Amino acid sequence: MSKTHKFFSMFTLLILLTLTFATPAHAFDGRSGDKVVINAGDVINDDLYVGANQLVMDGTVNGDVLAGGQMITINGTVNGNVMAAGQTVVINGTVTGSVRAAGAVIFFGEKAKVGGDIVGAGYSLEVRKGSVTSRDVIFGGGQILLAGDVTRNVTVGTAALEIGGTVGGNVKAEVGEANQGQAGPPPGAFTGQSTVPVPLVAQGLTIDPSAKITGNLEYTQTRELTFPGGVVAGKVTRTTPPANQSQSQPVMQETAGQKVGTWSLNLIRSLVTLILVGLLLLWLFPVFFKSLSEKLQSKPWPSLGWGVIAYAAFFFAVLLILFVMIFGAIIFGVLTLGSLSGTIIWLGILTLLAFIVGFVLATSFVAKIVFGVTVGKWILVRANSSLAEHKFWPMIIGVAVTVAVIALLSFPLVPTGFLGGLLNFAVVLFGLGAIWLWGREALAKKPITS
């Protein structure tokens, strides 16, 4: 069994236990429509979730704002964080927390006040003079005009960056080559019908003489750039852009010996893991695994068919749980039944995690152990061995044979190595089908009435 499956199983179990003892702190106020307006006198004492073509928020939200739409405008006060995605995102008011935004145009006006970070991605970010960001600015996109004040650090990756305000910490900028003019299509090709004018920022890094960087400046460029004197108080470092590694450094290929060594380690790891888990499960649930093995032995082909259905049903069930969770939360949020919305979300998360953990355990261990028990018993019966009815030996022999055959078909030095993956998947389907048939018959049994 791969490390990914084992770590995933343990990680999700830890999350499940953590969420079991967690209590949701807030519900939310959900709103939707073509245009959602929060008037200047409105106060929302909850998180605000909005899905609309246009959002105009002039009031106060005592919580987080999560918004998606074409035009998102925050003119009021948000006593929390703002998470927004849209064609145009405008912040003209006060956000006591952080702003995380994605869009074609992201704009912070002269009166914008951000108590946390600005984190985002998009074509154009403009932070006007007069605005204040109390922590960091982290952004990736086409161009950035940073004229406001940033208390701490600026970390960006962009083709064009212009700094005109004050940065209280360090600036680290991966920028395009200077003096190349406007690269690519004009801004309107990306921003569409934005109501905010988009500036044209020169390629590379430009620092206005009125700007001030208190810390260090580190930028990428193939040649040294000249900046106004006194604007950078710390050290200025130029980093040469990395060369194309695919051209400068050949990709190291594994030798045949390395491939065989990796294959051998995986074989031993899979064999030991499955046998140890199998011994534990057979010790804990001997009757259950005996019933599953008998079901697979008596109905092998129906088990395979139902295994395919069970595998597909898992992904359908995951989508269904997500849909019910989101749809239910939105409906009760619109009806202002916030506590029910929060309950539905947490129940949905718990159900989804438990469902995923169960599926991972079933496909990674239970299905293969059931198949191994069946194969081992079949081999011992054909050999007229008394070990066929032993509690553990059929599983040990069957698992060893199954793992060995899958490994041989996956040998890295033969062109048919993909057959091992197909056989492994078929083994999982056989085991899942046996579980499905056993569960269906168990549910179909009616209690005996006197």
C-alpha positions in Angstrom: 0.0 0.0 0.0 1.4 3.4 -1.0 2.4 6.0 1.6 -0.2 8.4 0.1 -3.1 6.1 1.0 -1.8 5.5 4.6 -1.1 9.2 5.3 -4.4 10.2 3.7 -6.3 7.8 5.9 -4.6 8.9 9.1 -4.9 12.6 8.2 -8.6 12.4 7.4 -9.2 10.5 10.6 -7.5 13.2 12.6 -9.6 15.9 10.9 -12.8 13.9 11.6 -11.9 13.7 15.3 -11.1 17.4 15.4 -14.3 18.4 13.7 -16.3 16.2 16.1 -15.4 18.4 19.0 -15.5 21.7 17.1 -18.4 24.0 17.4 -19.1 26.4 14.5 -18.7 30.0 15.6 -20.9 31.7 13.0 -23.7 31.0 10.6 -24.1 33.4 7.6 -26.4 35.7 5.8 -26.8 34.5 2.2 -28.1 36.7 -0.6 -28.4 36.4 -4.4 -29.9 38.1 -7.4 -28.9 40.3 -10.3 -28.0 43.2 -8.0 -27.5 43.0 -4.2 -27.3 46.3 -2.3 -26.4 46.7 1.3 -27.5 50.3 2.1 -25.4 52.7 4.2 -27.6 52.3 7.3 -27.7 48.5 7.2 -25.8 46.4 9.8 -25.3 42.7 9.3 -24.2 40.9 12.4 -23.1 37.8 10.6 -20.9 36.5 7.8 -22.3 37.7 4.4 -22.3 35.3 1.4 -23.3 36.9 -1.9 -23.7 35.4 -5.4 -24.9 38.1 -7.8 -24.1 39.9 -11.0 -23.4 43.1 -8.9 -22.8 43.7 -5.2 -22.8 47.2 -3.7 -22.0 47.2 0.0 -22.3 50.6 1.6 -23.3 49.4 5.1 -21.5 47.4 7.8 -20.9 43.7 8.1 -19.8 42.4 11.5 -18.3 39.2 10.0 -16.6 38.0 6.8 -17.8 38.8 3.3 -17.6 36.1 0.7 -18.8 37.4 -2.7 -18.7 36.2 -6.3 -20.1 38.2 -9.3 -19.2 40.5 -12.2 -18.9 43.7 -10.2 -18.1 43.7 -6.5 -17.9 47.1 -4.7 -17.2 47.5 -0.9 -17.7 51.1 0.1 -18.7 50.4 3.8 -17.1 48.6 6.7 -16.3 45.0 7.0 -15.3 43.9 10.5 -13.7 40.7 9.2 -12.2 39.4 6.0 -13.2 39.9 2.4 -13.0 37.0 -0.1 -14.1 38.1 -3.5 -13.9 36.8 -7.1 -15.3 38.7 -10.1 -14.5 40.7 -13.2 -14.0 43.8 -11.1 -13.4 44.0 -7.4 -13.4 47.5 -5.8 -12.5 48.3 -2.2 -13.3 51.9 -1.2 -14.1 51.3 2.5 -12.6 49.7 5.6 -11.8 46.0 6.0 -10.5 45.2 9.5 -9.2 41.8 8.3 -7.5 40.7 5.1 -8.7 41.0 1.5 -8.3 38.0 -0.7 -9.4 38.7 -4.2 -9.3 37.3 -7.8 -10.4 39.1 -10.9 -9.5 40.9 -14.0 -9.4 44.3 -12.3 -8.8 44.7 -8.6 -8.9 48.3 -7.3 -8.3 50.0 -3.9 -9.5 53.6 -3.7 -8.0 56.5 -1.8 -10.0 55.9 1.3 -9.4 52.1 1.4 -8.2 50.8 4.8 -7.1 47.2 5.1 -6.2 45.9 8.6 -4.7 42.7 7.4 -3.1 41.5 4.1 -4.0 42.0 0.5 -3.6 38.7 -1.3 -4.8 38.2 -4.8 -4.4 37.4 -8.5 -5.7 39.0 -11.6 -4.7 41.1 -14.6 -4.5 44.5 -12.9 -4.1 45.6 -9.3 -4.2 49.3 -8.5 -3.8 50.6 -5.0 -4.4 54.4 -5.0 -2.5 56.9 -3.0 -4.1 57.5 0.4 -5.0 53.9 1.0 -3.4 52.0 3.9 -2.6 48.3 4.1 -1.6 47.4 7.6 0.2 44.1 6.8 1.5 42.6 3.6 0.7 42.8 -0.2 1.0 39.5 -2.0 -0.1 39.5 -5.6 0.4 37.7 -8.9 -0.8 39.1 -12.2 -0.3 41.2 -15.3 0.5 44.6 -13.8 0.5 46.4 -10.4 0.3 50.0 -9.6 1.1 50.4 -5.9 0.7 54.0 -4.8 -0.8 53.5 -1.3 1.1 52.8 1.9 2.0 49.2 3.0 3.0 48.7 6.6 5.0 45.5 6.1 6.2 43.6 3.0 5.4 43.5 -0.7 5.8 40.2 -2.5 4.7 40.1 -6.2 5.1 38.3 -9.4 4.1 40.5 -12.4 5.2 41.7 -15.8 4.9 45.4 -14.8 5.3 47.0 -11.3 5.2 50.6 -10.3 5.7 51.7 -6.7 4.7 55.2 -5.7 3.8 54.9 -2.0 5.6 53.8 1.2 6.5 50.2 2.0 7.5 49.7 5.7 9.2 46.4 5.1 10.9 44.6 2.2 10.0 44.4 -1.5 10.5 41.2 -3.4 9.4 41.4 -7.0 9.7 39.0 -9.9 9.0 41.3 -12.8 9.2 41.3 -16.6 12.1 42.8 -18.6 12.2 46.6 -18.6 12.1 48.8 -21.7 10.1 46.3 -23.7 6.9 48.4 -24.0 3.5 47.0 -23.4 3.8 43.2 -23.8 0.8 41.3 -25.3 -2.8 42.6 -25.8 -3.9 45.9 -24.3 -5.6 45.9 -20.9 -9.1 46.1 -22.3 -8.7 42.6 -23.9 -8.6 41.2 -20.3 -10.7 43.6 -18.3 -13.8 43.8 -20.5 -16.4 46.4 -19.6 -14.8 47.4 -16.3 -16.3 50.5 -14.6 -12.9 51.2 -13.2 -10.3 52.8 -15.4 -7.2 50.5 -15.9 -3.8 52.2 -15.8 -1.1 51.4 -18.2 2.0 50.3 -16.3 5.4 50.1 -18.0 7.1 46.7 -18.2 9.7 45.9 -15.5 10.0 47.8 -12.2 9.5 51.5 -11.8 9.9 53.4 -8.5 8.5 57.0 -8.2 10.9 59.5 -6.6 8.2 60.2 -3.9 8.2 56.5 -2.9 9.9 55.1 0.1 11.0 51.5 0.8 12.2 51.2 4.4 13.5 47.6 4.0 15.4 45.8 1.3 14.5 45.6 -2.4 15.0 42.4 -4.3 14.0 42.2 -8.0 14.6 39.9 -11.0 16.1 41.4 -14.1 18.8 40.5 -16.6 20.5 43.8 -16.1 20.8 46.5 -13.4 18.1 49.1 -13.1 18.5 52.6 -12.0 16.2 54.0 -9.2 15.8 57.5 -7.8 18.3 58.2 -5.0 17.1 57.6 -1.4 13.9 55.7 -2.1 15.4 52.4 -0.8 16.7 52.6 2.7 17.9 49.0 2.7 19.9 46.8 0.4 19.1 46.5 -3.3 19.7 43.1 -4.8 19.2 42.0 -8.4 18.5 38.3 -9.1 19.0 37.0 -12.6 15.9 35.2 -13.9 16.5 31.4 -13.9 17.3 29.8 -17.3 15.0 27.3 -18.8 15.9 24.2 -16.9 14.6 21.9 -19.6 17.2 23.3 -21.9 20.1 23.8 -19.5 19.8 20.7 -17.4 18.9 17.3 -18.9 16.3 15.3 -17.0 17.9 12.5 -15.0 16.5 9.1 -16.0 16.4 6.2 -13.6 18.7 3.4 -14.5 17.3 -0.1 -14.9 18.8 -1.1 -11.5 17.1 1.8 -9.8 13.8 0.9 -11.3 14.1 -2.7 -10.2 15.2 -1.6 -6.7 12.1 0.7 -6.4 9.9 -2.1 -7.7 11.3 -4.5 -5.1 10.8 -2.1 -2.2 7.2 -1.5 -3.3 6.5 -5.2 -3.5 7.8 -5.9 0.0 6.0 -2.8 1.4 2.7 -3.8 -0.1 3.0 -7.4 1.0 3.9 -6.7 4.6 1.3 -4.0 5.0 -1.6 -6.1 3.6 -0.7 -9.1 5.6 -0.3 -7.2 8.9 -3.6 -5.4 8.3 -5.3 -8.6 7.3 -4.2 -10.4 10.5 -5.6 -7.6 12.6 -8.9 -7.5 10.7 -9.4 -11.3 10.7 -8.6 -11.3 14.4 -11.2 -8.6 15.1 -13.9 -9.6 12.5 -13.5 -13.3 11.6 -17.2 -14.0 10.8 -17.5 -10.8 8.7 -14.5 -11.7 6.5 -15.6 -15.3 6.2 -19.0 -14.2 5.0 -17.5 -11.8 2.4 -15.1 -14.6 1.2 -18.0 -17.0 0.8 -20.0 -14.4 -1.1 -17.1 -13.7 -3.5 -16.4 -17.5 -4.0 -20.1 -18.3 -4.8 -20.8 -15.2 -6.9 -17.5 -14.1 -8.5 -18.8 -12.4 -11.7 -21.8 -10.7 -10.0 -19.3 -9.4 -7.5 -17.2 -7.9 -10.3 -20.3 -6.3 -11.8 -21.5 -4.9 -8.5 -18.0 -3.7 -7.7 -18.1 -1.5 -10.8 -21.4 -0.1 -9.7 -20.1 0.4 -6.1 -17.0 2.2 -7.4 -19.1 4.6 -9.5 -21.7 5.0 -6.7 -19.0 6.4 -4.4 -18.2 9.4 -6.7 -21.9 10.0 -7.3 -22.5 10.0 -3.5 -19.7 12.5 -2.9 -21.2 14.9 -5.5 -24.7 14.4 -4.0 -23.4 15.1 -0.4 -21.7 18.3 -1.7 -24.8 19.4 -3.5 -27.1 18.8 -0.6 -24.7 20.5 1.8 -24.3 23.7 -0.4 -27.9 23.9 -1.6 -29.3 23.4 2.0 -26.9 26.0 3.4 -27.9 28.5 0.8 -31.6 27.9 1.2 -31.6 28.2 4.9 -29.2 31.2 4.7 -31.6 33.0 2.4 -34.4 32.2 4.8 -32.2 33.8 7.6 -32.1 30.5 9.5 -28.4 30.8 10.1 -28.1 28.2 12.8 -29.6 25.5 10.5 -27.3 26.5 7.7 -24.2 26.1 9.9 -25.5 22.8 11.2 -26.0 21.5 7.6 -22.5 22.6 6.5 -20.8 20.8 9.5 -22.9 17.7 9.1 -22.1 17.6 5.4 -18.4 18.0 6.1 -18.4 15.2 8.7 -20.4 12.9 6.5 -18.1 13.6 3.5 -15.0 12.9 5.5 -16.3 9.7 7.1 -17.5 8.5 3.6 -14.1 9.2 2.1 -12.2 7.5 4.9 -14.5 4.5 4.6 -14.0 4.2 0.9 -10.2 4.5 1.2 -10.1 1.8 3.8 -12.4 -0.4 1.8 -10.4 -0.1 -1.5 -6.9 -0.1 0.0 -7.3 -2.9 2.5 -10.7 -4.7 3.0 -11.4 -5.5 -0.7 -7.9 -6.8 -1.3 -7.9 -8.9 1.9 -11.3 -10.4 1.0 -9.9 -11.3 -2.5 -6.8 -12.7 -0.9 -8.8 -14.9 1.6 -10.8 -16.3 -1.3 -7.8 -17.0 -3.5 -5.9 -18.6 -0.6 -8.7 -20.9 0.3 -9.2 -21.9 -3.3 -5.5 -22.8 -3.6 -5.5 -24.8 -0.3 -8.7 -26.7 -1.2 -7.2 -27.7 -4.6 -4.1 -28.9 -2.7 -6.2 -30.9 -0.2 -4.6 -29.1 2.6 -6.1 -28.9 6.1 -5.0 -25.3 6.3 -8.0 -24.3 4.0 -10.1 -23.9 7.2 -7.4 -22.1 9.2 -8.2 -18.6 10.5 -5.2 -16.9 9.0 -3.3 -19.0 6.5 -5.7 -18.7 3.5 -5.4 -14.9 3.8 -1.6 -15.0 4.1 -1.2 -17.3 1.1 -3.8 -15.5 -1.0 -2.5 -12.0 -0.4 1.1 -13.1 -1.1 0.0 -14.7 -4.4 -2.1 -11.7 -5.4 0.6 -9.1 -4.6 3.2 -11.2 -6.3 1.2 -11.6 -9.6 0.3 -7.8 -9.6 4.0 -7.0 -9.0 5.2 -9.3 -11.8 2.7 -7.7 -14.3 4.0 -4.3 -13.2 7.7 -5.1 -13.7 9.3 -1.9 -14.9 11.5 -3.5 -17.6 8.7 -5.1 -19.6 6.4 -3.2 -22.0 3.2 -4.8 -20.5 3.7 -3.2 -17.0 0.3 -1.5 -17.2 -1.4 -4.9 -16.8 -0.4 -4.9 -13.1 -2.5 -1.7 -12.5 -5.5 -3.3 -14.4 -5.3 -6.4 -12.3 -5.0 -4.4 -9.1 -8.1 -2.4 -10.1 -10.0 -5.7 -10.9 -9.1 -7.1 -7.4 -10.5 -4.0 -5.8 -13.7 -4.3 -7.9 -14.1 -8.0 -6.9 -13.8 -7.2 -3.2 -16.1 -4.1 -3.4 -18.7 -6.2 -5.2 -18.6 -8.8 -2.4 -19.0 -6.1 0.2 -21.9 -4.6 -1.8 -23.7 -8.0 -2.1 -23.2 -8.8 1.5 -24.6 -5.4 2.6 -27.5 -5.6 0.3 -28.6 -9.0 1.6 -28.0 -7.9 5.2 -30.3 -5.0 4.7 -32.9 -7.1 2.9 -33.3 -9.6 5.8 -36.5 -9.0 7.7 -36.7 -9.6 11.5 -38.3 -12.9 12.5 -41.8 -12.4 13.9 -43.5 -14.9 16.2 
